[in-house]
Amino acid sequence: MTKPETPSLPKATPPSQTQGQAAETDAITEPVTDSAAEPVTDRAADPVTDASNPATDASTSPEPETGHLKWIFSALILAMLMASLGQTVLATALPTIVGELDGVEHMAWVITAFILASTVMMPVYGKLGDMFGRKPLFIFAIIAFVIGSGLGGAADSMSQLIGARVIQGLGGGGLMILSQATIADVVPARERGRYMGVMGGVFAFSSVAGPLLGGWLTDGPGWRWTLWMNVPLGVLALIGIVMLLKLPPREPEARGRIDVWGMALLGVATTAVVLVATWGGGEYAWTSPMILGLLGALVISGLLFTWIEHRTPEPILPLMLFRSRNFVLTMVAGLITGVAMFGALGYMPTYLQMVTGYTPAQAGLLMIPMMGTLLVASIIVGRRVSKSGRYKKTMVIGSVITALGLGLLSTVSADSPVILECLYLGVLGLGLGCTMQLLTLVAQNSFALRHVGTATAGQNYFRQVGATLGSAVIGSLFASRLTEMLTERLPADAAGGVGANSLTPELVRGLPDPIYTVVVESYNEALVPLFLWMVPLALIATVMLLFVEEKPLATTLER
């Protein structure tokens, strides 16, 4: 195998999520008359959807004026864009960062730390938003995100960078949850599909723009600007939320005592899960005191959490959520979707740089097929659901396509044509786009409006747990397999005195051909087989979605 010349790719403009957005928002005032779904106006009588309210008469609230809705939606899109960029912008910069800071063994934590912190905070933001209103929480989330970005850009070590990413994630989790929950405050479920589709498109757009921007900044002023750029963007988002976001006030009776113990125990349990997944079998043996202690902490905190949630007046994650079959099924499917998406999204740019020889910016361009199909599928599916009211078949088909995409990626070799890799990524994106946003919509439609923030947070929490596990497990296995292969195959000082932990794309491209071949093949063999291991998970998600009950989508807002 000979080292390829550094390829030159044509410049591409990332797809825009804004096309047709004005027409989408204008359509909110149109009545829904399609007979495919029966209008639902009273769900308070359902003991599952509103277990705390014995009344059978549900009050409804008219939708806001179209002009006001446009401003609200614009503010939410800005916040969602900032949060989603925080998850993706470091993907192409990661090889350079770990090489410069000498920490490939901690590579997974740069991504995992952000996702873990945002995951722990999601139920907190969801419940507090239902109790006290979403706008103050939005402001806090943006400020935390900006502070974490500034500290991360100034980091001099991997430990400092990981700590800054934790702070960044504390804010990022709020931006994602509050954006989706606020849409449910102002748009009925039947029409919400098109808005959720656009939000999914925003995430897809940022998933393309993030790696592209991260690669461009890494090649130009330096990787630190991938974090510092969030400071001006955060200021713009803060102005938008303060000036534009105007929501109905919360009812006084909706307020209650904050579930502090529930929040703390949920954080302990989530952290234990991620640490076991990250360290087990790698840094620590599965029978080591550290792993056994974490498993014990997980079991104890989980039992205590369940006990407290059963008795507290305002639980952070109410157990009544789990009496809804649709919520449980979409929860499991969402967790698996998170594993698949972030397992691929987090490490494919690194693979493309190290194995194919592309620069960080070019590796970002090569992710366009995955995010382009995700964007288009998400928007089209959202429009179709709003028109027809049908969603189950689309979710099932999307889950099957996701499994197919993962299986195709597992067949890639170091000599595979790049066009083939892009095609397989496009298949994976298509499957995710047909499924991801509908899972949240189904969860929201299962509960009354005053619980929609908690339901949204619960569904996203488990999806993010999947994302955290995907990043942690795939990253840990990838890093340990890679380190082992390079240690076995490379002679001492083969890379010009630079150890396996400090390899960067530039250094790899400058290696002699025999050494270059060993490094490239090691990267390929360390990552690609892991995609095949995720295929059974995607098929399990398909089976789960087959049992979803296709309930009619509500056409009015209940207060």
N, C-alpha and C positions, 0 to 999 in steps of 0.2 A: 504494500500500500504506500503510495507516494503522497507527499504533502501537497494539497491543492493550493493554487494561487488564491490570494485573498479576492473573493468575487466582488464584482461591482453590480449592485442592484439598482434598478431605476427608482427614483424617489416616488413615494406614494403618499397621497393625502388620506389620513384616517377618515373612515366614514363618519358622517355627522348624524347625531341622533336627533337633530332639531327639525329635519325635514318632515313636514306634515304635522308638526306639534301644534301649530295654531289651529289647524282644522280639527285636531283631536280635542283640544280644550273647548272649542266652540260647540262641539257636539253634546256637551254635558246637559244642556237644557232641553234637548230633544227627548220626548217620552219614549219609553221602550214598549213596543207593541208586538214584537216578535212572539209568536205563539210557541216557540220551541222551549221556552222556560216560563213557568208560571210565576207571576209577581208575588213576592213575599213582603208583606207589610207588618206582620205581627209575629214576632218570634219570642216575645217575653214569656209566653205561656209554656215554652219548651223548658223542662227542668234542666236540661243539659246546657242549653244556650244561655240561660239566665237563672241559675240556681238560687241566687240570693234575693230574687224579686218574685213574690207570689202573685203579683198583679197579672192580669191577663190582657190589659189594654196597653199597647205599646204606643208611646208618643212619637210622633215623627217630626222631622225638621226639614224645611225646604232647603234645596241646594243653594249655595251662595251664587251671587251674580257671576256671569261668565267672566267679566273683566277682572273681578276680584280673584276668581279661581285661577286665572292665568298668572297673576302676580304670586299667589301662594305656590303654585306649581313651579314657577321659575325659581323661587327661593329654595324649594325642596330639591330641585335638580342640581342647583349649585352646591348644596350641602352633600348630596349623594355623590357628586363628582369628586369632591375633595376627599371624602372617605374612601371611595373606591380607588382613587389614585394612590392613596396611602398604602393599599394592599399590593399594588402592581408595579409601582414605579421602580422599586429596588430589584426587580427580577433580573433585568439585564445588567445592572450594576453589581450584582452579588459576587461574581467571580473576581472582579477587580477589588471589591471591598475586602473580601476574606484574604486575598493575596496581600494587599497593602497592610492590613491589620494583623496578618499572620494568624488566622483562626479558622481554617477550613473545618476543623472538628466542631466548631460552633455555628457553622453555616446555617443549619436548619433553624436556629433560634432567632436569627434576624427576621425571618418571616413568622415563625411560630409565636414569638413574643407579642407581636402586634395582634395576631388573631386570638391568642389566648386572653389577653387583656380585654379586647373588644367583646369576646364571647361571655366572659364573666359579667360584664357590665350590661349586656343586652336585657336580661330580665329586670335589672334594676331600673333602667331607663323606661322600659315598657310599663312597669307597675307604677312608678312615681309619676309618669306622664298621665296615666289614667286617673291618679289621685289628685294631682296638683296642677296639671296643665303642662304642655310640652315646650312652650317658648322659653322659659327660664332654663330648662334642661338643655335646649338647643344651644343657648349662649355659653353655658358651662362646657359643653362638649367641644365646641369650636375652640375655646380658649385652651383647654387641655391639649387638644390636637396640635395647636400652633406651638405651645411650649415644648411638647415632645419633639416636634420637627426641628425646632431651633437647637435643642440640646443634642439631638442625633447628628445634625450637621457638624457640630463642634467636637464630636467624640474622637478620642485619641486611642481607644482600645475597643475590642469587641464587647467587653463587659459594659462599658459606657454606652455603646451603641444599642445594645440589647435593652438596657435600662431605659433609655430614651424611647425606644419602640414600645415599651410597656406603657409609658405615659401617653404616647401618641394613641395607642390602642384604647386607653380609657376614654378618650374623646371620640375615637372613630366608631366604637360600638354604638354610642348615642346617635351619631349622625345617621347611621344606617337604619336603626330601628325607628327613630322619631320621624324620619322622612316617610317611611311606609305607613306608620300608624296615623300620621297627619292626613294622608290621602284618604284613609278610611273615615276620618272625621268629616270630610267635606264631599265625598263622592260615594254614591250607592254601589253595592257590590256588583250589580249587573253592568254598570258603566265602568267600574274600577279596573276591569281587565285591560282596557286600552292604556290607562295611565300606568298601571303596573308594568305593562309591556314596554312603555317608553322608559320607565325607570330601569328595567332590565337592559334596555338598549344603552342607557347611560353607563351602566356598569360595563357592558361589552365595549363601548367606545373608549372608556378610560382604561380598559384592559389592553386595548391596542395602543392608545396614546401614552399610557404609563410606560410600558417597555420601550416604545419609541423615544419618548422624552428622556427616560432614564439612560438609554444608550447614547443619545445625542449629548446629554450633559456629561456623561462619563468620558466620552471621547473629547469633549470640549473643556469647559471650565472645571470639571471634576465631579466625582460622585457625590460630594457633600451637597451640591446644589440640588440633587434629587430630593433632599429633605428641606433645605432652606427655601425652596420655591413655594412650600406650603404656607410660609408666613404671609406674603402678600395675598395669596389665594384665600387664606383663612380670614384675613381682614375683610376682603370682599364678601365672603360668605356671612361674616358676622353682621356687616351692614345690611345685607339682604334680609337676614332673619329678623333683625331689630326693626327694620323699616317696613317690611312687606308681610310678615307672618301675623295675621290677625285671625284668631280662632274664637269660637264661642267659649265663655267662661265655664269652668267646671262647676257642677252642682255641689253645694256645701256638704250634702250627705255622702258624696263620693269620697270625701277625705277621711282619713283614719290614721291609726298609728303605723309608723313605718316598720316593716318587718326586718329589723337589723340583724337578728340572729339568722333568719333565713338567708339573707344576702351573704353573710359571712360563711355559713356552712356550704352554700352553693359555690362560693369561690374556692373553698378548700377542696371540695369534691372535684370540681373542674380541673384545678391545678394538679391534683393527684393523678387524674386520668391521663393528662398530657405528659406528666413526668414519667409515669410508668411506660407510656407508649414511646417516649423519646429515649429513656435510659435503659429500659429492659432489654437484655440480650446483647447490649452494646457496651456502654460504659460500666454497667453493673450486670452481674449474672441474675437470672430470674429468681434464684433462690437466695440472693444476697440480702442482708438485713435492710438495706436501703429500699429495695423494691418491695420486700415483704412489709416494711413499715408503711410505705406509700399505699399499698393495697389495703392494709388495715385502716389507714386514715380515710381511704375512699369508702370503705364499708361503714365505718362508724359515722362519718359525716353524712353519708347518704341516709342512714337510718334516723339520725337525729333530725336531719332536714325534713324527712317525711313526717316525723312525729310533730315537729313544730308547725309545718304547713297545715296539718290537720286541725290545729288548735288556735292558730292566730287569726284575728278578725280579717286582716288584709294580707294574705300570703303573697309573697313575691311571685310564686309559681303555683297558682291554685290547683289542688288535686282534681277539682271538677273539670279541668281541661282534659284530663285523661279518661273521662267518661264519654268523650266524643270519639267515635270510631274514626271519623275522617281526620281528626286532629292527630290521633296516634299513628295512623297509616302514613299521612303526609310527613309526620315528624321523622319516622324511620327512613322514608324515601329521601327526605331532605338531608338527613345525616349522611347517607350514602352518596348523594349528589355532591355534598361538600368534599368528601374524600376524593372523588374522581376529579372534580374541577381543580382543586388546589394541589392535588398530587401532580397533575400535568402542568398547570399554570405556573407553579412555583419553580419548577426545575427544567422545563423544556428550553427556556432561553439559555440557561447554563449549558445544557447539552448541545444546543445549536452552535454556541460559540466554541466550545472545546472540541467537538467532533467534526463539524463541517468547516470550521475555520472562519466563520463570519464575525464581523465586529459587533459590539453591543447594539449599535443602531440597526444594523442589518438583521440581527437576531430578533429585534423587536418587530421589524417589518414582516418577518416570517411567521409571526403569531397572528397576522391579520386574518388569514383564512378561518382560524378558530373563532376569533372574536367577531369577524364579519358575519359568519353564519349565525352565531349566537344573537347578534344584534337584530338581524333581519327576521330570524325566526321568532324572537321575543315580541317584536312589534306586530308582526302579522298574526301571530297566535293571539295576542291581546285584543286586536281588532275583531278577530273571528269569534272569540269568546263573548265579547260585548254584544255582537250582533246575534249570535245563535243561543247563547246561554249554555252551550255544551263544552265540556272541558276534559272529561275522563279519558276518552279515546286518545286525545292529543297527548296527555301526560304518559299514557302507557306506551305509545309509539315512541315518544321522545326518550323514555328510559331504555327501550330496546336499542335505539340508535346510539345512545351513550355507551352501552355495553359493546356495540359493534366498533365504535371509534377507539375504545380502549384496547380491544383485541387487535385492531389493525396497527395501532402504535407499537404493540409488543412485537411486531414482525420486523421493525426497522433495524437495519444494520449500519455499521459505519460507512459502508459503500453505497447505501441507498440513495437514489436521486432526491434532491431537496424537494422537487415538485411532488413526489410521493408523500414525503413527510407533511407537507402543507395540506395535501388532500386529506390525509388521515386526521389532521388537526381540525380541518373543516367539518368532517363527519362528527367528531366529538362536540364541536361547538353547536352544530345543528341539534343534536340530542339534548344538550343542556338548555338551549333556547326554547325548546318545546315544553320543557318541564319546570324549570326553576321558579319563574314568577307565579305559575299557577298553583304551586304548593302553598305559597303564602296566601293567595286569594281564597283557596279552599278552607284554610285554617281560619281566616277572618270571617268567612261566611258561616262558620259553624257556631258563632257566638254573637250575643247582643253587642251593640255599639259601645256601651260603657266598659266592656271587657276586651275591646278589640286591640288596644295597645298591649295588654298582657298576652293575648293569644298570638299577636304578631311577634312579640319578643320571644315567646316560648318556641314557636316554630323556627324562627331564625336562630335561636340559641342552639337548638339541636343540629341545625344545618352547620352552624359555625363550629360546634363540637366536632362534626365530621371534617370540616375544613382544617381544624387544628390537628386532629388525628392524622388526616391525610398529609399535611405538611410535616408533622412531627415524625410519623412512622416512615413515610417515603424518604424524607430528608435524612433521618437517622440511618435507615438501611442503605441509602445511596452513599452517604458519607463513609459509613463503616466498610461497605463493600469496596468502595473506591480506594480508601486508604489501604486496605488489606491487599488489593490487587497491585497497586503501585509499589507498595513495600516489597511484595514478592517478586515483581517483574523488573523493577528498575534497580540497576546497580547503584552503589553508594556514589553520591555526587554526580549522578548521570545528568541531572538537569542544571549543570553549571554551578553546583554548590547550593542550589535552592531545594529545600525539601518538598515532599509531596503536599504538605499543608500550605505551601506558599505559591503554588502554580497559578499563573494568570493566563488569560487567553493570549496576550502578547508574547509571554515567555514560551508557551507551548508552540506557537507558530514559528518561533525562532530555533526550535530544537532540531538536531540532526534527524534525518529521515527514520532511522531505526528506532530511536528513542521516541520520536513523534508518533510512530505507529503504535508503540506499546501504550502510550498515554491515551491516545484516541480510542483504541480498542477497550481499554480499561474503563473509560467513561461510558462507552456504549454498553458493555456487559454489566456495569454496575447499576444502570438506570432502567434500560428498556425492559428487561424481564419483569420489573415491578408492575408495569401496566397490565400484564396478563393476570397478575394476582388480584387486580381490582375488578376484573370482568364478573366473577361470581357475585360480588357485592351489587353491581349494577343489575344483575338478573334478579336478585332478591328484591330490589326496589321495584322492579317490574311486577313481580308477584304481589307485592304490597298494594300497588296502585290498582290492580285488578279488583280489589275488594272495596275501593272507595265508593261510597254512595253519592251519586250525582244529584245533589240537592239543588233546587232552583235558587238562582242568585237573587238576593233582595234588590228591589227597585226603589226603595225609599230609605231615608236615614232615620234611625231610631235614636231618640235622646233619652 
